[in-house]
Amino acid sequence: MYRYTHDDKVYDAEKLSGEGRATFRLLATVQQKIDEHQSDLTIAQAAAVALHSKMQEYLDDSAIVVDNE
């Protein structure tokens, strides 16, 4: 059974009209994509942190830019 909760009421999505079932499926697909993108974002953020840390190993004083005022 696929359930949809709204205003503290639980609905059996399979008992909705054809359009209701189709809308529920789209909503489920969209939510799945959001969850996947959230995971991808978390992975990308962790990679950025790791790369910033790794970058520190390559910094050299000879590469410091001094702006002439």
N, CA, C and O atoms as a GROMACS GRO file, in nm:
protein
  276
    1MET      N    1   0.085  -0.117   0.000
    1MET     CA    2   0.000   0.000   0.000
    1MET      C    3   0.090   0.124   0.000
    1MET      O    4   0.184   0.132   0.078
    2TYR      N    5   0.061   0.217  -0.086
    2TYR     CA    6   0.130   0.345  -0.089
    2TYR      C    7   0.046   0.445  -0.011
    2TYR      O    8  -0.074   0.459  -0.034
    3ARG      N    9   0.112   0.513   0.081
    3ARG     CA   10   0.039   0.603   0.169
    3ARG      C   11   0.081   0.748   0.147
    3ARG      O   12   0.198   0.778   0.120
    4TYR      N   13  -0.017   0.835   0.160
    4TYR     CA   14   0.007   0.979   0.152
    4TYR      C   15  -0.055   1.040   0.276
    4TYR      O   16  -0.172   1.017   0.306
    5THR      N   17   0.024   1.119   0.349
    5THR     CA   18  -0.023   1.180   0.472
    5THR      C   19  -0.040   1.330   0.451
    5THR      O   20   0.048   1.398   0.399
    6HIS      N   21  -0.157   1.381   0.493
    6HIS     CA   22  -0.186   1.523   0.484
    6HIS      C   23  -0.283   1.560   0.596
    6HIS      O   24  -0.384   1.493   0.617
    7ASP      N   25  -0.250   1.666   0.667
    7ASP     CA   26  -0.333   1.713   0.779
    7ASP      C   27  -0.367   1.601   0.876
    7ASP      O   28  -0.482   1.584   0.916
    8ASP      N   29  -0.265   1.526   0.914
    8ASP     CA   30  -0.280   1.416   1.011
    8ASP      C   31  -0.374   1.305   0.964
    8ASP      O   32  -0.423   1.228   1.046
    9LYS      N   33  -0.400   1.297   0.835
    9LYS     CA   34  -0.481   1.189   0.779
    9LYS      C   35  -0.394   1.111   0.683
    9LYS      O   36  -0.314   1.168   0.608
   10VAL      N   37  -0.410   0.979   0.685
   10VAL     CA   38  -0.332   0.892   0.597
   10VAL      C   39  -0.425   0.838   0.489
   10VAL      O   40  -0.532   0.784   0.517
   11TYR      N   41  -0.381   0.855   0.364
   11TYR     CA   42  -0.461   0.813   0.249
   11TYR      C   43  -0.393   0.696   0.179
   11TYR      O   44  -0.270   0.691   0.169
   12ASP      N   45  -0.473   0.602   0.131
   12ASP     CA   46  -0.424   0.493   0.048
   12ASP      C   47  -0.420   0.546  -0.095
   12ASP      O   48  -0.524   0.564  -0.158
   13ALA      N   49  -0.300   0.572  -0.146
   13ALA     CA   50  -0.285   0.633  -0.278
   13ALA      C   51  -0.342   0.544  -0.388
   13ALA      O   52  -0.382   0.594  -0.493
   14GLU      N   53  -0.344   0.415  -0.366
   14GLU     CA   54  -0.396   0.322  -0.467
   14GLU      C   55  -0.548   0.335  -0.485
   14GLU      O   56  -0.603   0.292  -0.586
   15LYS      N   57  -0.613   0.395  -0.387
   15LYS     CA   58  -0.758   0.411  -0.394
   15LYS      C   59  -0.800   0.546  -0.451
   15LYS      O   60  -0.920   0.575  -0.462
   16LEU      N   61  -0.703   0.629  -0.488
   16LEU     CA   62  -0.735   0.759  -0.545
   16LEU      C   63  -0.771   0.744  -0.692
   16LEU      O   64  -0.755   0.636  -0.750
   17SER      N   65  -0.820   0.851  -0.751
   17SER     CA   66  -0.854   0.850  -0.894
   17SER      C   67  -0.727   0.827  -0.976
   17SER      O   68  -0.616   0.832  -0.923
   18GLY      N   69  -0.744   0.801  -1.103
   18GLY     CA   70  -0.630   0.781  -1.191
   18GLY      C   71  -0.535   0.899  -1.188
   18GLY      O   72  -0.413   0.882  -1.182
   19GLU      N   73  -0.592   1.019  -1.194
   19GLU     CA   74  -0.508   1.138  -1.187
   19GLU      C   75  -0.440   1.151  -1.051
   19GLU      O   76  -0.325   1.194  -1.043
   20GLY      N   77  -0.510   1.113  -0.947
   20GLY     CA   78  -0.452   1.117  -0.813
   20GLY      C   79  -0.335   1.020  -0.801
   20GLY      O   80  -0.231   1.055  -0.745
   21ARG      N   81  -0.352   0.899  -0.854
   21ARG     CA   82  -0.242   0.800  -0.852
   21ARG      C   83  -0.124   0.849  -0.933
   21ARG      O   84  -0.009   0.833  -0.892
   22ALA      N   85  -0.151   0.909  -1.050
   22ALA     CA   86  -0.043   0.959  -1.135
   22ALA      C   87   0.032   1.073  -1.064
   22ALA      O   88   0.154   1.080  -1.068
   23THR      N   89  -0.044   1.160  -0.999
   23THR     CA   90   0.018   1.270  -0.926
   23THR      C   91   0.103   1.217  -0.811
   23THR      O   92   0.212   1.267  -0.785
   24PHE      N   93   0.051   1.116  -0.742
   24PHE     CA   94   0.126   1.055  -0.632
   24PHE      C   95   0.257   0.995  -0.684
   24PHE      O   96   0.362   1.013  -0.621
   25ARG      N   97   0.252   0.925  -0.798
   25ARG     CA   98   0.374   0.866  -0.856
   25ARG      C   99   0.475   0.975  -0.892
   25ARG      O  100   0.595   0.960  -0.868
   26LEU      N  101   0.426   1.085  -0.950
   26LEU     CA  102   0.516   1.195  -0.983
   26LEU      C  103   0.578   1.255  -0.857
   26LEU      O  104   0.698   1.284  -0.853
   27LEU      N  105   0.497   1.272  -0.754
   27LEU     CA  106   0.546   1.325  -0.628
   27LEU      C  107   0.654   1.233  -0.570
   27LEU      O  108   0.757   1.280  -0.522
   28ALA      N  109   0.630   1.102  -0.575
   28ALA     CA  110   0.727   1.006  -0.524
   28ALA      C  111   0.857   1.014  -0.605
   28ALA      O  112   0.966   1.007  -0.548
   29THR      N  113   0.845   1.028  -0.736
   29THR     CA  114   0.964   1.038  -0.822
   29THR      C  115   1.042   1.164  -0.791
   29THR      O  116   1.165   1.161  -0.782
   30VAL      N  117   0.971   1.276  -0.775
   30VAL     CA  118   1.037   1.402  -0.743
   30VAL      C  119   1.108   1.393  -0.609
   30VAL      O  120   1.222   1.439  -0.595
   31GLN      N  121   1.042   1.333  -0.510
   31GLN     CA  122   1.104   1.321  -0.378
   31GLN      C  123   1.229   1.234  -0.385
   31GLN      O  124   1.328   1.263  -0.318
   32GLN      N  125   1.224   1.127  -0.464
   32GLN     CA  126   1.341   1.040  -0.481
   32GLN      C  127   1.456   1.118  -0.544
   32GLN      O  128   1.571   1.104  -0.501
   33LYS      N  129   1.427   1.201  -0.644
   33LYS     CA  130   1.531   1.281  -0.709
   33LYS      C  131   1.590   1.382  -0.610
   33LYS      O  132   1.711   1.404  -0.609
   34ILE      N  133   1.506   1.442  -0.528
   34ILE     CA  134   1.555   1.535  -0.427
   34ILE      C  135   1.649   1.463  -0.332
   34ILE      O  136   1.756   1.515  -0.300
   35ASP      N  137   1.610   1.344  -0.288
   35ASP     CA  138   1.695   1.266  -0.197
   35ASP      C  139   1.828   1.232  -0.262
   35ASP      O  140   1.933   1.240  -0.197
   36GLU      N  141   1.825   1.194  -0.391
   36GLU     CA  142   1.948   1.161  -0.462
   36GLU      C  143   2.038   1.284  -0.475
   36GLU      O  144   2.159   1.276  -0.457
   37HIS      N  145   1.977   1.399  -0.506
   37HIS     CA  146   2.056   1.522  -0.520
   37HIS      C  147   2.114   1.564  -0.385
   37HIS      O  148   2.225   1.617  -0.379
   38GLN      N  149   2.040   1.541  -0.279
   38GLN     CA  150   2.092   1.572  -0.145
   38GLN      C  151   2.216   1.487  -0.117
   38GLN      O  152   2.315   1.537  -0.064
   39SER      N  153   2.208   1.358  -0.153
   39SER     CA  154   2.324   1.270  -0.134
   39SER      C  155   2.442   1.317  -0.219
   39SER      O  156   2.555   1.322  -0.171
   40ASP      N  157   2.415   1.352  -0.345
   40ASP     CA  158   2.520   1.402  -0.432
   40ASP      C  159   2.583   1.529  -0.376
   40ASP      O  160   2.704   1.547  -0.382
   41LEU      N  161   2.500   1.618  -0.323
   41LEU     CA  162   2.549   1.742  -0.266
   41LEU      C  163   2.637   1.714  -0.144
   41LEU      O  164   2.742   1.776  -0.128
   42THR      N  165   2.595   1.623  -0.059
   42THR     CA  166   2.674   1.588   0.059
   42THR      C  167   2.810   1.532   0.018
   42THR      O  168   2.912   1.566   0.078
   43ILE      N  169   2.811   1.446  -0.084
   43ILE     CA  170   2.936   1.389  -0.134
   43ILE      C  171   3.024   1.499  -0.191
   43ILE      O  172   3.144   1.503  -0.165
   44ALA      N  173   2.966   1.590  -0.269
   44ALA     CA  174   3.044   1.700  -0.329
   44ALA      C  175   3.102   1.791  -0.222
   44ALA      O  176   3.216   1.835  -0.233
   45GLN      N  177   3.024   1.820  -0.118
   45GLN     CA  178   3.075   1.905  -0.010
   45GLN      C  179   3.190   1.837   0.063
   45GLN      O  180   3.289   1.903   0.097
   46ALA      N  181   3.178   1.708   0.088
   46ALA     CA  182   3.287   1.634   0.154
   46ALA      C  183   3.412   1.634   0.067
   46ALA      O  184   3.523   1.647   0.118
   47ALA      N  185   3.393   1.618  -0.064
   47ALA     CA  186   3.507   1.620  -0.156
   47ALA      C  187   3.574   1.758  -0.156
   47ALA      O  188   3.697   1.766  -0.158
   48ALA      N  189   3.495   1.864  -0.153
   48ALA     CA  190   3.552   1.998  -0.151
   48ALA      C  191   3.635   2.020  -0.024
   48ALA      O  192   3.743   2.079  -0.030
   49VAL      N  193   3.585   1.975   0.089
   49VAL     CA  194   3.660   1.988   0.214
   49VAL      C  195   3.792   1.912   0.204
   49VAL      O  196   3.897   1.964   0.243
   50ALA      N  197   3.787   1.790   0.152
   50ALA     CA  198   3.908   1.709   0.138
   50ALA      C  199   4.008   1.774   0.042
   50ALA      O  200   4.128   1.774   0.068
   51LEU      N  201   3.957   1.829  -0.068
   51LEU     CA  202   4.046   1.893  -0.165
   51LEU      C  203   4.107   2.021  -0.110
   51LEU      O  204   4.224   2.050  -0.138
   52HIS      N  205   4.031   2.099  -0.032
   52HIS     CA  206   4.089   2.218   0.032
   52HIS      C  207   4.202   2.176   0.126
   52HIS      O  208   4.307   2.240   0.132
   53SER      N  209   4.179   2.068   0.199
   53SER     CA  210   4.282   2.018   0.290
   53SER      C  211   4.406   1.972   0.212
   53SER      O  212   4.518   2.003   0.252
   54LYS      N  213   4.385   1.900   0.105
   54LYS     CA  214   4.496   1.852   0.022
   54LYS      C  215   4.571   1.970  -0.040
   54LYS      O  216   4.694   1.966  -0.052
   55MET      N  217   4.499   2.073  -0.079
   55MET     CA  218   4.560   2.191  -0.142
   55MET      C  219   4.663   2.256  -0.051
   55MET      O  220   4.762   2.312  -0.099
   56GLN      N  221   4.641   2.249   0.080
   56GLN     CA  222   4.734   2.310   0.176
   56GLN      C  223   4.874   2.252   0.160
   56GLN      O  224   4.973   2.320   0.186
   57GLU      N  225   4.882   2.126   0.118
   57GLU     CA  226   5.013   2.061   0.101
   57GLU      C  227   5.094   2.124  -0.013
   57GLU      O  228   5.216   2.113  -0.015
   58TYR      N  229   5.028   2.189  -0.105
   58TYR     CA  230   5.094   2.241  -0.224
   58TYR      C  231   5.120   2.392  -0.219
   58TYR      O  232   5.182   2.447  -0.309
   59LEU      N  233   5.073   2.458  -0.115
   59LEU     CA  234   5.095   2.601  -0.105
   59LEU      C  235   5.241   2.629  -0.074
   59LEU      O  236   5.304   2.563   0.008
   60ASP      N  237   5.292   2.730  -0.143
   60ASP     CA  238   5.434   2.766  -0.128
   60ASP      C  239   5.443   2.918  -0.121
   60ASP      O  240   5.373   2.988  -0.194
   61ASP      N  241   5.529   2.966  -0.034
   61ASP     CA  242   5.540   3.111  -0.017
   61ASP      C  243   5.577   3.181  -0.147
   61ASP      O  244   5.543   3.298  -0.165
   62SER      N  245   5.646   3.113  -0.236
   62SER     CA  246   5.686   3.176  -0.362
   62SER      C  247   5.565   3.206  -0.451
   62SER      O  248   5.577   3.280  -0.548
   63ALA      N  249   5.451   3.148  -0.419
   63ALA     CA  250   5.330   3.169  -0.500
   63ALA      C  251   5.238   3.277  -0.441
   63ALA      O  252   5.131   3.304  -0.496
   64ILE      N  253   5.278   3.337  -0.330
   64ILE     CA  254   5.196   3.441  -0.267
   64ILE      C  255   5.194   3.564  -0.357
   64ILE      O  256   5.297   3.609  -0.407
   65VAL      N  257   5.075   3.617  -0.377
   65VAL     CA  258   5.056   3.737  -0.458
   65VAL      C  259   5.058   3.858  -0.366
   65VAL      O  260   4.986   3.863  -0.267
   66VAL      N  261   5.140   3.954  -0.401
   66VAL     CA  262   5.145   4.079  -0.325
   66VAL      C  263   5.094   4.188  -0.417
   66VAL      O  264   5.155   4.217  -0.520
   67ASP      N  265   4.984   4.246  -0.379
   67ASP     CA  266   4.927   4.356  -0.458
   67ASP      C  267   5.000   4.485  -0.425
   67ASP      O  268   5.016   4.520  -0.308
   68ASN      N  269   5.043   4.555  -0.527
   68ASN     CA  270   5.106   4.685  -0.506
   68ASN      C  271   4.998   4.789  -0.488
   68ASN      O  272   4.907   4.802  -0.570
   69GLU      N  273   5.009   4.861  -0.381
   69GLU     CA  274   4.906   4.960  -0.352
   69GLU      C  275   4.931   5.091  -0.420
   69GLU      O  276   4.852   5.184  -0.404
   0.00000   0.00000   0.00000
